[in-house]
Amino acid sequence: MAAAAVIFQIIRTGDFAAGGDMLFGAIEAGGTKFVCGMGTGPDNLKTVSVPTTTPESTIAEVIRFFQSSEEPLQSIGIGSFGPVDLHLGSPTYGFITSTPKTGWRDTDIRGAIAAAMEVPVGFDTDVNAAILGEARWGAAVGLRDSLYITVGTGIGGGALVGGSVLHGMLHPEMGHILIPHDRSADPFEGICPFHGDCLEGLASGPAIHSRWGIPPEELPADHSAWLLEAHYLALGLVSWICNLSPQRIILGGGVMQQSSLFPMIRSELPGLLNGYIQTHELSSGLDEYIVPPKLGGRAGILGALVLAEEALKQR
């Protein structure tokens, strides 16, 4: 956890914050697209989007983008979909490992970028990058314990615990927790190729599409899908609140663009907790406790800048 502690110090003090003539590269590697950026922070970050196709084609496009820079990059940060190997010294450090994303299993994404660009490359999960971005510039500024959950193509979570990004044995896979599934109310089997009806298998964007035959972005706000979605997400929040005790929970991702989900989740949560945890946040402060990302869709790419800074400092 030592490296993570350094990351928190950067967020808190800004003593190594981007400035002067430094230029950092950032990658938010997603299952649908790679967002690539160059800059130093929210005010000057310039980005492009590259469709996620094959590893060879996608990574080549990313490298071309960085090589087009007129200024030298000091370092690059990557926040990637996973699972990924985050352990320095591991023969597969920097790899996307057992992902269900077709063609991407065992891809050395960090190594390919580092070899082509010849600069330090920081590497973490996309959701860990997102919580770093929100902690530096967004909804988690000043908090030592906070949680970022993305609900989109998949479901994942990144946590700051005591000011450090939580890694542990691998890294948290919060979307794959098992939640109560009443098959009489919802006979849908789930779509996770590993677990079937884990949270991601029941409540991700593709799960909504598969269950209802309509993409989530096309479902009207009064569709019964959203009540079920709010219920499943609230069940997930109960587990994370009990296990991690975050000071704030940030819910992002494409599915959470349906803003009616926020009041439904906030409404459901107290009943599920049933008065067991007594805090201001859970009694009268839910509007400030369960929030959208202040950085919007840029949390991950901005967090990748933080990873780039850390890579440069640790070289």
C-alpha positions as CSV (number, residue, x, y, z in Angstrom):
1,M,0.0,0.0,0.0
2,A,3.0,2.3,0.1
3,A,2.6,3.6,-3.5
4,A,-1.1,4.3,-2.9
5,A,-0.2,6.3,0.2
6,V,2.0,8.5,-2.0
7,I,-0.8,9.0,-4.5
8,F,-3.0,10.3,-1.6
9,Q,-0.3,12.8,-0.6
10,I,-0.2,14.1,-4.2
11,I,-4.0,14.6,-4.1
12,R,-3.9,16.3,-0.7
13,T,-1.0,18.6,-1.1
14,G,-0.6,19.1,-4.8
15,D,3.2,19.3,-4.1
16,F,3.9,17.4,-7.3
17,A,0.8,18.7,-9.2
18,A,1.3,19.3,-12.9
19,G,2.7,22.6,-13.7
20,G,5.5,24.5,-15.4
21,D,6.5,22.9,-18.7
22,M,5.3,19.4,-17.7
23,L,2.9,17.6,-20.0
24,F,1.3,14.3,-19.1
25,G,-0.5,11.6,-21.1
26,A,-3.6,9.8,-19.8
27,I,-5.6,6.8,-21.0
28,E,-9.0,5.7,-19.8
29,A,-9.2,2.2,-21.3
30,G,-12.8,1.1,-21.6
31,G,-14.5,-1.9,-23.1
32,T,-16.2,0.3,-25.7
33,K,-13.7,3.1,-26.2
34,F,-10.3,4.3,-25.1
35,V,-10.2,8.0,-24.1
36,C,-6.8,9.4,-24.5
37,G,-5.7,12.8,-23.2
38,M,-2.7,15.1,-22.9
39,G,-2.5,18.0,-20.4
40,T,-2.0,18.8,-16.7
41,G,-5.6,19.0,-15.3
42,P,-9.2,19.8,-16.0
43,D,-8.6,23.2,-17.5
44,N,-6.2,22.1,-20.3
45,L,-6.8,18.4,-20.9
46,K,-7.2,17.7,-24.6
47,T,-8.8,14.3,-25.4
48,V,-9.6,12.0,-28.3
49,S,-11.7,8.9,-28.4
50,V,-10.6,5.6,-30.0
51,P,-13.0,2.7,-30.5
52,T,-12.0,-0.5,-28.6
53,T,-11.5,-3.0,-31.4
54,T,-8.6,-5.5,-31.3
55,P,-5.7,-4.9,-28.9
56,E,-3.2,-4.4,-31.8
57,S,-5.4,-1.8,-33.6
58,T,-6.6,0.1,-30.6
59,I,-3.1,0.4,-28.9
60,A,-1.6,1.5,-32.2
61,E,-4.1,4.3,-32.5
62,V,-3.4,5.3,-28.9
63,I,0.3,5.4,-29.6
64,R,-0.2,7.5,-32.7
65,F,-2.1,10.0,-30.7
66,F,0.7,10.5,-28.2
67,Q,3.4,10.5,-30.8
68,S,1.5,13.4,-32.5
69,S,2.3,15.7,-29.5
70,E,4.4,18.7,-30.3
71,E,5.6,18.7,-26.7
72,P,7.4,15.8,-25.0
73,L,5.4,13.8,-22.6
74,Q,6.9,13.3,-19.1
75,S,4.9,10.2,-18.3
76,I,1.6,8.5,-19.0
77,G,-1.1,7.1,-16.8
78,I,-3.5,4.3,-17.7
79,G,-6.8,3.5,-16.0
80,S,-7.9,0.2,-17.5
81,F,-10.9,-2.1,-17.5
82,G,-10.0,-5.4,-16.0
83,P,-9.3,-7.6,-14.2
84,V,-5.7,-6.4,-14.4
85,D,-2.4,-7.3,-12.8
86,L,-1.2,-4.5,-10.5
87,H,1.7,-6.2,-8.8
88,L,5.2,-4.9,-9.5
89,G,7.5,-7.8,-10.2
90,S,4.8,-10.1,-11.5
91,P,5.5,-11.5,-15.0
92,T,2.1,-10.2,-16.1
93,Y,2.3,-6.8,-14.4
94,G,0.4,-4.3,-16.5
95,F,-1.6,-7.0,-18.3
96,I,-5.4,-7.1,-18.7
97,T,-5.9,-10.7,-17.5
98,S,-9.2,-12.7,-17.2
99,T,-11.5,-10.2,-18.9
100,P,-14.6,-11.3,-20.6
101,K,-13.9,-8.7,-23.3
102,T,-13.4,-10.7,-26.5
103,G,-9.7,-10.7,-27.7
104,W,-8.3,-8.8,-24.8
105,R,-7.4,-11.5,-22.3
106,D,-3.7,-11.5,-21.4
107,T,-3.0,-8.2,-23.2
108,D,0.1,-6.4,-22.0
109,I,-1.3,-2.9,-22.4
110,R,1.1,-1.1,-20.1
111,G,4.1,-2.7,-21.6
112,A,3.1,-1.8,-25.2
113,I,2.6,1.8,-24.3
114,A,5.8,2.0,-22.3
115,A,7.9,0.4,-25.0
116,A,6.6,2.7,-27.7
117,M,6.7,6.0,-25.8
118,E,9.8,5.4,-23.6
119,V,8.4,7.3,-20.6
120,P,7.3,6.1,-17.2
121,V,3.8,4.6,-17.3
122,G,1.4,4.4,-14.3
123,F,-1.2,1.7,-14.3
124,D,-4.3,1.0,-12.3
125,T,-8.0,0.1,-12.8
126,D,-10.3,2.5,-14.5
127,V,-12.4,2.9,-11.4
128,N,-9.4,3.5,-9.2
129,A,-8.4,6.2,-11.6
130,A,-11.9,7.7,-11.4
131,I,-11.8,7.9,-7.6
132,L,-8.3,9.5,-7.8
133,G,-9.7,12.1,-10.2
134,E,-12.7,12.8,-8.0
135,A,-10.4,13.1,-5.0
136,R,-8.1,15.6,-6.7
137,W,-10.7,17.8,-8.4
138,G,-14.2,16.5,-7.8
139,A,-16.8,15.2,-5.4
140,A,-14.3,13.5,-3.0
141,V,-12.0,16.4,-2.4
142,G,-10.9,16.5,1.2
143,L,-12.3,13.0,2.0
144,R,-10.0,10.1,3.1
145,D,-12.6,7.4,2.6
146,S,-14.8,7.5,-0.5
147,L,-16.1,5.2,-3.1
148,Y,-16.6,5.5,-6.9
149,I,-18.9,3.1,-8.6
150,T,-19.4,3.0,-12.3
151,V,-22.6,1.4,-13.8
152,G,-22.3,1.0,-17.5
153,T,-21.0,-1.7,-19.8
154,G,-19.9,-3.4,-16.6
155,I,-20.1,-2.5,-12.9
156,G,-16.9,-1.7,-11.0
157,G,-15.7,0.2,-8.0
158,G,-12.7,2.1,-6.8
159,A,-12.2,3.0,-3.1
160,L,-10.0,5.3,-1.1
161,V,-9.6,3.8,2.4
162,G,-7.7,6.0,4.9
163,G,-6.4,8.1,2.0
164,S,-5.0,5.1,0.0
165,V,-6.4,3.4,-3.1
166,L,-7.5,-0.1,-2.1
167,H,-5.7,-2.8,-4.0
168,G,-5.2,-5.8,-1.7
169,M,-4.7,-9.3,-3.3
170,L,-5.6,-8.0,-6.7
171,H,-8.0,-5.1,-6.8
172,P,-11.6,-4.9,-5.8
173,E,-14.2,-6.4,-8.2
174,M,-17.2,-4.7,-6.7
175,G,-19.5,-5.5,-9.6
176,H,-19.2,-9.2,-9.1
177,I,-20.6,-9.4,-5.6
178,L,-23.6,-11.7,-5.1
179,I,-26.8,-10.0,-4.1
180,P,-30.2,-11.3,-3.2
181,H,-32.0,-12.3,-6.4
182,D,-35.8,-13.0,-6.1
183,R,-36.4,-15.2,-9.2
184,S,-40.2,-15.0,-8.7
185,A,-40.0,-11.2,-9.1
186,D,-37.2,-11.2,-11.6
187,P,-36.7,-14.5,-13.5
188,F,-33.8,-13.1,-15.5
189,E,-30.8,-15.4,-15.2
190,G,-28.2,-12.7,-15.5
191,I,-25.5,-12.3,-18.2
192,C,-22.1,-12.5,-16.4
193,P,-20.2,-15.3,-18.1
194,F,-18.5,-16.1,-14.8
195,H,-21.3,-15.8,-12.2
196,G,-24.6,-15.4,-14.0
197,D,-26.6,-13.2,-11.6
198,C,-23.9,-11.3,-9.7
199,L,-24.6,-7.5,-9.5
200,E,-23.0,-6.9,-12.9
201,G,-24.9,-9.8,-14.4
202,L,-28.2,-8.3,-13.2
203,A,-27.7,-4.5,-13.3
204,S,-25.1,-3.5,-15.9
205,G,-26.2,-1.8,-19.1
206,P,-26.0,-5.0,-21.2
207,A,-28.0,-6.8,-18.5
208,I,-30.8,-4.2,-18.8
209,H,-30.7,-4.4,-22.5
210,S,-30.9,-8.2,-22.4
211,R,-33.7,-8.3,-19.9
212,W,-35.9,-5.8,-21.5
213,G,-34.9,-5.9,-25.1
214,I,-34.2,-2.1,-25.1
215,P,-30.9,-0.3,-24.5
216,P,-31.0,1.6,-21.1
217,E,-30.6,5.0,-22.9
218,E,-33.9,4.3,-24.8
219,L,-35.9,3.3,-21.7
220,P,-38.4,6.0,-20.5
221,A,-37.9,7.3,-17.0
222,D,-41.2,5.8,-15.8
223,H,-40.3,2.3,-17.1
224,S,-40.4,-0.4,-14.4
225,A,-36.8,-1.3,-15.3
226,W,-35.5,1.6,-13.2
227,L,-37.2,0.5,-10.0
228,L,-35.6,-2.9,-10.3
229,E,-32.3,-1.3,-11.2
230,A,-32.4,1.0,-8.2
231,H,-33.2,-2.0,-6.0
232,Y,-30.2,-4.0,-7.2
233,L,-27.8,-1.0,-6.9
234,A,-29.1,-0.2,-3.4
235,L,-28.4,-3.8,-2.4
236,G,-24.8,-3.3,-3.6
237,L,-24.5,-0.1,-1.7
238,V,-25.5,-1.9,1.5
239,S,-22.6,-4.3,1.2
240,W,-20.1,-1.6,0.4
241,I,-21.3,0.7,3.2
242,C,-21.1,-2.1,5.7
243,N,-17.6,-3.3,4.5
244,L,-15.9,0.0,3.6
245,S,-17.8,2.7,5.5
246,P,-17.1,5.4,2.9
247,Q,-17.7,9.1,3.7
248,R,-19.3,9.6,0.2
249,I,-20.4,7.3,-2.6
250,I,-20.1,8.6,-6.2
251,L,-22.2,6.8,-8.8
252,G,-21.1,7.3,-12.5
253,G,-21.2,5.5,-15.8
254,G,-23.7,5.5,-18.6
255,V,-26.6,3.8,-16.8
256,M,-26.5,6.5,-14.1
257,Q,-27.3,9.1,-16.8
258,Q,-30.9,8.2,-15.9
259,S,-31.0,10.8,-13.1
260,S,-34.2,9.3,-11.6
261,L,-32.1,6.5,-10.3
262,F,-30.5,8.7,-7.6
263,P,-33.7,9.5,-5.7
264,M,-34.9,5.9,-6.0
265,I,-31.6,4.5,-4.6
266,R,-31.6,7.1,-1.8
267,S,-35.2,6.1,-1.0
268,E,-34.5,2.4,-0.9
269,L,-31.3,2.4,1.1
270,P,-32.6,3.2,4.6
271,G,-35.1,0.4,4.5
272,L,-32.4,-2.1,3.5
273,L,-30.1,-0.9,6.3
274,N,-33.0,-1.0,8.7
275,G,-31.5,1.5,11.1
276,Y,-28.4,-0.5,11.8
277,I,-25.9,2.2,11.0
278,Q,-26.7,5.5,12.6
279,T,-24.9,8.4,10.9
280,H,-25.9,11.8,9.7
281,E,-25.1,10.8,6.1
282,L,-27.6,7.9,6.2
283,S,-30.3,9.7,8.2
284,S,-30.7,13.1,6.7
285,G,-27.7,13.6,4.4
286,L,-28.4,11.1,1.6
287,D,-28.6,13.8,-1.1
288,E,-24.9,14.7,-0.3
289,Y,-23.9,11.1,0.4
290,I,-24.9,9.4,-2.8
291,V,-23.9,11.7,-5.6
292,P,-23.0,11.8,-9.3
293,P,-19.4,12.5,-10.2
294,K,-18.5,16.2,-10.1
295,L,-16.2,15.6,-13.0
296,G,-18.9,13.9,-15.0
297,G,-17.5,11.6,-17.7
298,R,-14.0,12.9,-17.2
299,A,-13.3,11.4,-13.8
300,G,-11.4,8.4,-15.2
301,I,-9.2,10.3,-17.7
302,L,-8.4,13.0,-15.2
303,G,-7.5,10.3,-12.6
304,A,-5.1,8.8,-15.2
305,L,-3.2,12.1,-15.1
306,V,-2.7,11.5,-11.3
307,L,-1.4,8.0,-12.2
308,A,1.0,9.7,-14.7
309,E,2.3,12.1,-12.0
310,E,2.9,9.2,-9.6
311,A,4.7,7.2,-12.3
312,L,7.1,10.1,-12.9
313,K,7.7,10.6,-9.2
314,Q,8.5,6.9,-8.7
315,R,10.8,6.4,-11.7
